Amino acid sequence: MDFTEGSVSFEAPRGEITKKLPVFYNPVMQFDRDLTVAVLKEFGGKSYCDALAGSGIRGMRASKEAGVKEVYFNDLNPKAVKLIEDNLKKNSIKGNVSALEANLLLRSLEHGNLDIIDIDPFGPFIPFLDSALRVVNRRKGLLCLTATDTAPLCGVTAKTCIRRYDAKPLRTSFAKEVGLRILIAVCARATAKYDFAIRPLLCYNHRHYFRLYLATDNGVDASDAMLGKISYLQHCKACDWRGYAKINAFKETCPECGSKLDWAGPLWCAEFAESSFCRKLKTGNKPVMKMLGLIEKEQKLLTPFYDIHHLCELRKSPLVPRKRDIIASLPEATETHFADTGIRSKTIPKF
């Protein structure tokens, strides 16, 4: 089937989006690929590796639209490799194409040689993270990571999250933000083992997945500073209070209502995006630009967002107030990209 996305025309199978597709291509994910192109244009970088390339569309757009000079396309599926080679010829794009297990590919490349590594799997990126950290440019590199296992990260299957990420999630109204912060902390802890650091340029949740763009900074000082941004979150189910705490400073009871507190973590307690970087990103995709605007503004408040509907349920309120009215009544309050009914605020919204 012929498709056109951005400035690339290519062939890919059409059908139900499952692992059973002969070669994986998801048209709905153009949202993310449009954003990837914008990130790569702004970040720069001479080399890019799509370790799980599928149809190859992401790497082809990186080459043709973002101007990346050296692109590696890899997929274990020989049908995918053949399709990638045909699509590269069709678009007059040069690339290094391989059919290896992703870890084998990454570990075969020169240590610290790749500027940008993209890992977009079914499920978690964890099985490939260590290999990516060994080969990424530690002074000015970029890790682009996707996780589709939202159920464990959002507390639906908590034991899986503990086993897979060594972190406890929370099944709450703001579970998606907890999940994203767990992912960033996992990457930070893994990076610290190699005496360098990551910093979130742009991390977000959209539909069924989490996406992280993490820039690298070399050196033990950067690594130590990064680890200082990992903490735990305590939460009160009775009144919806929440707050970050180091493990040696946990509160016994909720400071608002005195109820017993639950907790999550370890997780990232700092900004999950750089507002200045978000402002620089440009794309013709209007939904992407809308999301970037929300993410840029919400970085000034680090405590996880509050959900209006959930607060109404807790308070047995028959009426749901308008979000804009609540925001107008609170200092520095803003919307969030995580939920249409979400509000970021310094304190629990009163209404």
N, C-alpha and C positions, 0 to 999 in steps of 0.2 A: 504494500500500500504506500502511495506517495504522500509525504507530508512536507509542509514548509513551516519553519519556526525561525523567527528572527531573519537572518540573511542566508539561512541554510535550507536547501531542499534535499530530502533524503527519503529512503525507504525503510519501513519498519512494519512489523505485523500489527494488525488491528484485532482487538478482542478483549475479553474480560481480563482485567488487570490482576493477574495471579502469577505465581511462580511457573505455571504451566505454559505461559506464553513461550513460543519457540525462541524469540529474542525479546527482552524486556524493553518496552517503551510505554510511558504513561503520559498522554497528552495533558492531563490535568496539572502535572508538575511543571508546566511551562511557567507558572507563577514563580516557582523557585529558580528555574533556569534563567529567566529574565533578570531576577535579582542577582544571581551568581555572576552574570555578565557585567552588571553594574559594579559589583564588588571588585571583580578582577580588573576592570578598567581603572578604578580608583586606586587599588592597591599596587598594581604593577606586577612585576615578576616575569622572568624569562622562561621558566619551565613550569609545566602543569601536568599532573598525573591523575587520570581518572581510573582508579584501580578496579572498579566494577562498572565497566563502561556501557554494557547493554548495547543499544543501537549506536552509541558513540555521539549522540547529539550534544551532550554537554561539552565534551572536549572539542567538537567541531566549532561550536559557537565561541568557546574560549579562544580558539585560533583565529577565526574569521572576524569576530566582533570585538573581542577584548585585546587582540593583537599579541597573544602569547606566542613566542617564537618556537618553542620546543614542547610538543604535546605527546604524552604517552597514553595510549588507549590499551586497556587490558580487560579481558573477560575469559573466564574458564570455558565458556560455551563456544565450541568451534563454529557454530552457526552465527553467533554474534560477531566473531572475529571476521568471518567472510563478509558479513553485511557491513561492518565498519570499513573494511578495505574497499568495498564497492562504493560506499558513500563518500569516502575520502577522494576517490578518483572523480566521482560525479561533481564534487565541489572544488576540485583542484587544491586540496589541502594535503600538506605533508604531515606525517605522524609516525610515531613508533608504535607498532601494533604487536601485541603478544597475547598468548592464550595460556596464562599461568594462574594458579591459585594466588590470590591477591597478596598474601604474606610473602610468598616466594618471589613475586615480582618486586615488591618493595625492598626486601632484603638483598636482592641481586643488584640494586642500584647503589651508586656511590654514596657513602656516608655523608649526610649533611648537604646533599647536592641538589635536592628538589626545592624550588621556591614555593610551590603550591601543591598540596595533596588533597584530592577530593575522594571521600569515601561515602557512598550513598547505597547502603544495602537494604534488603528486606530484614527488618529487625534491628538489632543493636550494632553499633560500630566497634564495640569493645574488642572483638576478636582480632581487629586489624590495627588498633590504636598503638600498641607498642612498636610494631613494624614501621608505622608512619613516623613515630617520634625519632626513630633511629636514622631516618633518611631525610627528614625535612631540614631546610636551612634554619639554623638556630638563631641567627642574627636578624634575619628579616624574612621569615617564612610565614606561610598561612596554611592552617588546617581547616578544611571545609568538611564538616561531619554531619551526617543525617542519622537520626534514630527514629524508627517507626514503632518501637515497642512501648507505646504510651501507657498501656495497662499496668505494667509493673511500676513505672515511674510515677504514675498518678495514684498508686496505692490500691488498685484493684486486686493485684496479685503481689502483695507486699513481700512475701518470702522470695519471690523471683528477683525483686529489686535488691533485697539484702544480699542474695547469693551472687547476682550479676554485677552489682555496682558497689557492694559493701556500704550501703547506705539505707536508712529507714525512710520510706516515703510517708505521706499523709493522704488519706482519702477525704478531701475537704473541697470546699467551693473554690479554693485557689490551688488545687492539686497540680495543675499544669505548670504554674510558676515554680512550685517546689520541685517538680520533675526536671525542669530546665536547669535550675540551680544545682541539683544533684549532678547532672551531666557535666556542667562546667567544673564543678569541684573534682569529679572523677578525672577529668583531663588534667587539671592542675596538679593533682597528687601524682599522676603517672609521669608528668613532665618533670616534676621536682626530682625524681629519682636520677635524672640525667643532668642535674645542675643547670637547667635553664627554665624558662617560664613561658606561660601563655597569658594573653590578655584578650578578653572578649571585644572584638570589633563590632560584632552584630550577632546576637543569638535570639531566637524567637521560636514560638509555637504557631503552626498553621495547620488547620485540618487535622490529619492523622499523624503528624510527625513533628519532631523537633529538628532545628537546623542551627548549627554553630559555625561561626567564622572566627577562628582564634589566631591572632598574630603571635609570633614568637619573639622573645627577648632573651638574649644570652646572659649567662652569669649567675653566680650563687646569690648575689644581692637581690637581683630581680626575682629569683626563685623564692628566697625567704620572704620577700615582701608579698609575693603572690599567696603563699601559704597563710599569711596573716589575714587574708580575706576569706578564709574558710571557717565556718562556724556551724552552729546548730540553731534550729528554730523551735521555739516553744509555742504551743497553741492551746487556747481554751475553747472547748466545744460548746460551752454554756453561753458565753457572751461574744465569742469570735475574736477576743484579744489575741495578738501574736507578737513575738519579739525575738530577736537574735540573742544567743547566749553562748559563751564558751562552755565547754563541758564541765569545768570546775566552778561555774557560776550559775548553774541551773536554779530556777525558782521552784519552790515546793508547791505553791498555789498561785492562782491567777491574781495579779495585782488589781484587777478591776472588780472581780466578783468573788474571789476566794475559792473557786472551784479547782479541781484537780487538772493539771496540765498534761497534754500529750506533747510529743516532740518528733522532729524529723532531722535527718542529716547523717553525716556531715554534708554541707552544701555551701554554695557560693553566696556570700552576703553583701557583695559589692555590686556595681553596675554590671548589667549583662549586655551592654552595648556602649559604644562611645558616641555621644550625641553629635560631636563635631564630624565624625565619620559618616553618620547617617545623613547629615545635612548635605554632604558632598555627592551622595549617590543620585544618579539620574537614570530614569528609564521611562519609556512611553507607557508602561503598564500602570494604569491608574490605581488599581487595588494595592499594588506593591508600594506605590508612593504614599498612599493613605496609611498603610501599616507602618512605613518608615517614620512618618510624621508622629504617630502615636508612640512608637518606641523611643524616638528622640526626646519627647517631652517627659516620658515617665521615668527617665533615669535619675531625676532629682529626688525621688522618693524610693528608698530601698526596701522598705517593709512590704511584704506581699499584699496584693490588692484585696479589696473587700467586694463581695458580690451583693448587690442591692436586694435581689430576690431572696438570697439566703438570710440576710439580716431581717427581712420582713417575716420570714418563717420563724426565726428565733424569737422575734418580738410579737408574733401572732398578730401582725398588722394586716388589716383587711385591704388597705390601699398601698399601692406601690408608687412612691414618689418619682418624679421625673429625674433622670440622671443629671441633667444640666442644672436643675435647681439645687441638688445636693452639692455639686461641684462649686456652684456660685457661693454657697454658704460656708465653704471650708477654705482656709488659707492653703495655698499651694496645691490643692487637689487637682487631679487630672484623670483623664481616661487611661485605659490600658488596652494593649493589643490582644491580651489573653481572652477577654470576654466582653461582649457588647454591654453586659450589665455590670461590668467591673469598674471600680473607682480606686485610685491610689490616693491615700490620705495619711497624714501624720498620726491621726487618731481615729478611733472607731467612729464612722459617720453616725451622727445623731439625727433622727427624724421621727 
